[in-house]
Amino acid sequence: MNKLWYRIFLKHPHSTDNPQGYWSHGIFSIKNSLKGLWYMMAGVIHGLIPYFFPFSTSSYLIRSFKTLVKSERHKDELRQIIDEDTLAQLREEISTKVPLGLHPDLDQLRESNLLGPWAHRNKNHLND
């Protein structure tokens, strides 16, 4: 029975290059996936009305990918999809980039007053 529980709940979080516990893996996975759902819906809205959410979905995917690369948990998976030179270049660029402030979409919405009460919130919070 213990082997079954291990396979179901711990094998995957422990099997990557930088193992995680059950809870840290679960919290990250759920949080990232819920954010992803939001940004995918924003992409659908953008597809219908290009004025709304330009670059939101792509920016989320890039930030999510950056987090995945920096975690060093999926090296084998990354090597299957991306060649080693590209990975090295990405790691270099990620380590030297300075985070930007407010997302350009939010600047545009703030200027057009479409954010309403959100217009005066903390920039870092809006960029999440």
N, C-alpha and C positions, 0 to 999 in steps of 0.2 A: 504493500500500500504506500509506503514511503517513497518508493521509486516513481509511482504514478503521480503523487503530489509534486515531487521534484520536477518531473517532465512537464506537468501542466503549468506550474507557477514559477519555477526558478531556472529551468534549463536555458531558456532563451536569454533572460537578463544576465545570466552568468556566462553565456557562451561567446560574448563579443570580446574584442581586444581590451576593453576597459570596462570590466563587469560592473553591473549595478545590482542593488537589492531589489526586491519585489516592489516595495513602496515607491522608491525613487524612480524606477522604471515606469510604474503605473501612473504616477502623478505627471511625469513629463509627457508620457504618451497621450494621456487624456487631454491635458492642457494644450499640447501642440495640435492634436487632432481637432479639438473644438475651435481653436483659432483658425485652423485650415478650413473647416466648414464655413466659417464666417467669410473668409477671404474668397473661397470658391463661389459663394453666393454673390459677393461683390463683383466677381468676374462675370457672372451671368448677367447681373444688372448692367455692368459696363458694356457687355456685348450687345445689349438691347439699346442702351442710351450711353454712347461713348463719353459724354460729358462727365458722368459720374464715375468715380473710382479709377481714373487712369493710372496704370502701373501698380495699383494696390495688390492685385493677386501676384503679379510677377515679383514685386518687392518682397512679399511674404515668402514666396517660394525660395527666393535667393537667400533671405535671412534664415529660413529653416534649413536650407542646404549648408549654409555657413556654420550653423550650430552643429549639424551632423558631422561635418568635416572636423571642426574643432574638438568634438567629443572623442575623437580617435577610437570610436567603438565599432566602426563599420569598414575597416581598412580593406578586408577581403572583398566585400560587396562593392566598394568604390572601385577597386582595381578591376573588377569584372566589367564595369561600365565605362570607366574613364582611364585613359592611359596614364602612366606614372609621371610623365613630364607635365601633363596638364594638372595633375594633383599637386605636384610640387609647386607649380606656379600659383595655383589657388591658395595653398597654405601660405606662401610668401605674401601674396596680396592681402589675405585675410589678416595676417599678423601685423601688417604695416598700415592698414586703413584706419583712419580716425572716424568714429561713428558720426553720422550726420545728425543734424537737429531734427526738426519737425519734418515729417514726410511731405513731399511736394503736393500730394492730393489734399492733405489737410490744410496746407497754406492756401491753396486755391479755394477750398470750401470756407475757410475763415474769412478770406477777402470778400467772398460773395455772400457772407452772413447766412449760409445754409447750415452751419453748425449750431446755431442758436445758443443755448446755454453752454455748450461744449467749447465755444470759441475762446473762452478765457481760462480753460483748464491748463494744467501743467503740460508743457510740450513733450516731455519724456513719457508721460502717461499716454498721451494721444498716439505716440509713435509705436506703442506696443502692438 
